[in-house]
């Protein structure tokens, strides 16, 4: 932790672990892996039973490569053991509980000991430091507070860094913009879609804001959206990654190179697997990200299948960190839908739309079924200038968009142009797909 007279903007002591030699890092990983496997085996009945079914014990883990023989954990396990069935600590040692929104049945519950909270604070400090945030910055934290992990994770990390944190949470656009201007905000934390919503209203402000860094996460977003944010606002947009089942935000983050997200491998051991077979894939191959917590006490996760699709980048980063990177997560293995036999991900549509001048980064995909056949319509907002143009010009933009989507997906779909601000905005994660096929 830095102290009061360390220079603002200098190297943060918490970042030291980001630069460990790989051999030393792997020693730390193996020691922690063996310890956490033993803890889960001794204290979590579901994990012990699955290990015994495979005739494995904690002693079976002698090398990092032995991780591949251990059983997976999936989100359904958290729901099936609701609320406390995966805890490895007694309740008197649990200092905090978080939970998912529970939109489909029971929520998933995650727990933290005091030591877990300290690890979470540490990785968030390292995340902010990697994004160039430092003591003296003013952070507007527009992630949701409450049971959601985003708000409190960023909050305590920002305070520990020595920054000033404004716990504004999401919603109330006018208040967000007033605070941004009047409090001299230099850093904003939110979902990228919510920040785009704020930028629409920023244009009406007479006085400039001074935000220089955006730490955006909690939903997939494309490189094209990053470039649009940076070009339109001058804010340096960084991607942060995390999930409640592992710890919350702070599992990985981009550095100044913006060339992938460094995973904090001293606390989270990554694998990439084939989502169909479960086979471990080599670095540089796209697949599903699997994470094992190496220091979590209350609720250790062994080989948790995130359903996030990415690639582990083996090459060293220009920033000098020895932590491996993952490529930007633009899709999940479970957010895919199929139209006319073609696998479609919302991120592919977003990339195609943002290639066409005159469009805005607000869209929705509507799925319907007509006479037994699935249909897909992309509704996309265009700028006021385009929307007020002549019919022939609108038709030209519409054709360009349809062509761009077809080039990416390989199929022709309907594209509708809608006026600015006609698509509902979200204060949290953007809802991109409206599936009416079962209606």
N, C-alpha and C positions, 0 to 999 in steps of 0.2 A: 504494500500500500504506500502511495506517495504521502509526503507530509507537507505542511503548510508552506515551507520555503523551497520546495522543488519548483523549477521553472515551468510555467504553463506552456503546454505544447511540446515539452521535451519528452524523452523516452520515459515511458511509465514502467516502474519496477515490476508491476504485475505481468507485463509482457515478456519477462525474461524466459518463461517456459515456452513461448512461441518459437524460440530460437535454439532449443536443445538439440545437440547432435542426435541424429537418428538412432544410433546405437544406444545412447543413454535413454532416449525416449522409449525405445522398445523394452529396455530393462524395467522401466517404470510401468509400462503397460502390462507386462507379464506378471510382475508382482501384484499389481492391482487386480488383474483378471483372476488370478488364482484365489485371491482373497475374497472377491465378490462372488465367485462361483461357490466357494465354500459357505459363505454367508447365506446365499439363496438356497443351497442344498439343505442346510441345517434348519432354516426358518420358514421356507415357503413350500407348503405341501405339494402344490401343483408342479413346481419345478423339480422337486425331489422325485415325484412319481414318474415324470417323463424321463429323468436321468436313469432311474432304475429300469424302466422299460427298455432302454438302450444299453443296459448293463454298464453304465458309466458312474463314476464317482468324481469328487473334486480332484482326486489324485490322477485322473485321466488327463488333466490339463497340465502338460509339462512344457509346451511351446505355444507361441501365439497361433501357430497353424492348427492347433488342436481345437480352437474355437469352432471350426467348421463342423465338428461332429456333435456339438451340443444342440439341443432342441430349440426351435424358434419360439418366440412369444408373439402373439398377435392381439389386435385390439379387442377381439371377442373374448379373450381371456380376462381382460379387465372388467368387462360387463358380466361375464359368467361368474366371477368371484366377487361381485359388488356386495358391500362397499369396500371391505378391508381385507379380502382374501389373499392379496399378493403382498401384504405388508410384511417386512422382515424386521420391524421394530415394534415394541409394545407401545400402546397409545400414550403412556406417560413420557415417552421420548419423542413423540410427534409434536412439532410446534406449529405446523401449518398444513391445511388441506386445501387443495384446489380441485376443480371438477370441470368437465366439459359441459357444453350447453345441453346435452342430453336430448337432441332433437329427434332421435330415433330410440325410444325406450329409455332405459336407465342411463344416467351419465357415467362416464368413467371418472374415478376418483384417484388422485395422486397425492402422495404424502411426502413430507420433508422433516428430517431432524434438524437440529440447530446446525450441525456440520454440513448438511445438504444445502441449507440456506447460504452458508458461507461459500460453498463451491459455486452456487448459482451467482452470488454477488461477484465472485472472482472472475468467472467467465464473461459476465456482462461488462465488467471493467475492461477486460481484455478486448471485448468486442468494440466498445466505444473507442478505445485507444487505437485500434486498427483502422477505424473510420476517421481518425484525425480529430476526435472530440477530446477536449482536455479541460482541466480546471480553469474556471473563468467563463466557460460556455454556459449559455442559458438554454435548457432543454425543455421543449414543450412536448409533454408525453401524452399523446392522443390515443395511445392504446387503451383498451378497456380495462378498468379495474374490476374488483370483485372476484368471482370464481375463476375468471379467465387469467392465465398466467402472464400474459403480455405486459399489462400495466405495472404490476409490482416488480416483475423481473427487471424491466428497464428503469424503474424508479430507484430501486436500491443500488443498482449498478451505477447509475448516474451520480447519486449522492456519494457513493464510495470513491468514485473518480475525482470528486471535488467540484463537480459542476453544480449549477443551480437547477433544480428540477421543479417544473410546474406540473402538478398532477391533475391536468385538466380533463383527462379521459376523452371519450369520443362524443360527438354530437354538438349541437348548438354552434352552428357555423359562425354567426355574428360574434359570439363571445370568443371563439377560437381566433378570429382575425383581429379582434380588439387586443387580446392578450399578446398575440404575435407582434403586433406593432408597438404597443405601449410598454411591454416588458423587455423589448430588445432581444427577442428570441433569435438564437443563432443555430439551433439544432431542433429538428422535429422528428418525432418517432410516431409512426402511424402505418396503416396499410397504404400501399401505393395508390389504390383506387380512392381512398378517402382524401389523400393529399391532392389528387387531381381534382376532386370536388372542391377543395379549398382554393385551388389555384384559379378556378373559374370565377370565384368571388374576389380574389385578390386584385384582379384587373380593375375593379371598380374603386379600389382604395387610392386615395390621392397621394398618401405618403408611402414611400417604399419600405419594404420589410428587409431585414438583414439576415435572413436564414441562409446559411452557407452549406449545411450538411443535412441530408435526410437519411434516416435509418429506417428502411422500409421492410416489412415482412408480414407474416401471418397469412399470406395468400400467394399463389404463383403469379409471377409477372414476367414479361418478356424483356429482352434487351432493347427491342424497339420502343417499349414504353419508357425504359430508363433514358434512352436518348431523347425522347420527346420531353420528359420532365426536365432534363438538364438544359436542353436548348430553349425551352419556353420560360424557365424560371431562374436559371443560373445556379440552382441548388445541386450540389454534388450528391448523387443518389446512390446509396449503398444498400446491398441486400444482406439481411440477417436471417438466420435459419434457426428454428427450434421447434420443439413439440412438447406438449405437456407430459406425455408419457415418459419422456427422457429427463427433462428438467424444466422446460419452458424455453423462451428465447435465450440465445447464447450458446447453442450447440456449434454453430459455425457462423462466419461473417466474412465479408469481403475486406480487403486491405486497399491501400491507395492505388494499386495496380488494376483493380476491378477486373480481375482475370480468373474468377472463381472464388468460392467461399472456403476459407481455411477452417477445418474442423479442429476443435480443441481435443486432440487425440490423447492427451494425458488424462482426460476424463471420459471420453466417448470413443470407443473403438469401432471403426467403420468396416463394413464389408459391402460389396456389390454382388447381388445374386441374380440368376435368371429367375424372374417371377413365376415362370411356369414350372420349373423343375426344382428350384431351391439350390441349384448348384452355384458355388462361389465362382465368380468371374474375375479375370485378371484386371489390374489397373488399366485404365484407358478404354474399357468396354462398358457400354451403357447397360444399365440394369436397375434393379430395385435396391435402394439403400437400406441396409440393416445396421442397427446400432446396438452396442452393448455399453451400459454404464459401468465405469470402472471405479467410481468413488461414491455412488449413491448408497446410502444406508437404509433409509426407510422403505424404499421400494426399488430394489435393483431390477433392471431390465436386462435380460440375457437374450441377445440376438433378436431384438425387436424389429419386426417388419414394418417399416414406415409407410410403404406403398408409394413413396416418392421416387421418381425415375430420374437418374442422374449418372454421372461418370466420375470415378476417382482419377484425378489428374496426377500422374507420377512425376512430371517434370518439376524442377524447383521454381519457386516464384521469384520474381525480380525484387520483391521486398526483402528477401533474405530469410523469411520464416521457413522453418523446416517442417511445419505442419502441412500435411497433404491437403489438397483442395478438392472440392467437388464442383462440377459445373453447375451453373444456375439451374434450379429446379423449376421447370416451366410446366410440368404436368405430373399427374399421379397415375399409377397403374389402375386406380379405381375411378378416375374421372373421365375415362374414355367412353365414348358412345359409338355405335356402329350405324352408319347410314349407307344403304345399298352395298353392304359387304365391305365398306371402307372404315377403318378405324380412325376416328376423329378426336382430336384433343382441342379444347378451347384455345390453348396457347397458339396453336397453328393458325387459327382464324385471326387472332389478335395480330400476329406477325404480318399476315397478308393485308389486313385492313390498314395498318399504319404505314404501309408502303405507298399509299395513294394520298396525294396532296388534297387537302380540303376536308379530310375526315377528322373527327375527334376521337380520343381514346375511350369512348363510351359505347358499348355495344351489348347486345344480348342475342343468344341463339335460341330460337323457338323450334321445338320438335313436335310434330303432329303426325297423325296417321290417317291417310285418306284411301279408302277402298283397299285396306290391307297393306298399303305401301307407306313406309316411313318417309316423311318430308322434313326438310330442314330449311329454315329461313333465318338469315342474318339481318338483324335490324341494327343500323349504325347511325350515329349522329354525325352530321356534317356541320361545318362552320356556318354562321349566319349569312356570309357572303354567298356561299354555294347554295344554301337552301332558298335564298331569295332570287336566285338566278333564273334564267329562262329555262323552259322545259327541256330544250335540246341539250343545254349544258348539264342539267340534272341527269338526263339519260346517259350522257357521256361518262359522268362520274360513276353512275350506277354500273355501267358496263365495265369500267376499269376495275371496280371492286369485285364484281363477279368473276372477271378474268383472273384477278390476283388470287382469289380464294380457290378457283379451279386449279390454278397452277400449283398451289400448295397441297390441296387435298386430292386432286385428280378426278374430282366429280364436280358437276355443275349444280349449284344450289341457288335458291332465291335470295336476292339481296334487296332490302328496302332502306331507303334513305329517310331519316326522321329529323325533325327540327331539333336544334340545340336544347338540352336540358329536358327532353321529353322522356328519357329513360331514367327510371328511379335510381337515385343515388343511395349508396350504403355507407353507414358510419362505421361498419366493420368490414368483414370480408365481402367482396363483390359477388353477387349472384349472376353468373354469366349464362347459365343454361336453364331454360324453362321447358320442362318436359311435359307436354300435354298428350302424350301417346296413350295414356291409360284412362283419359277422361272420356 
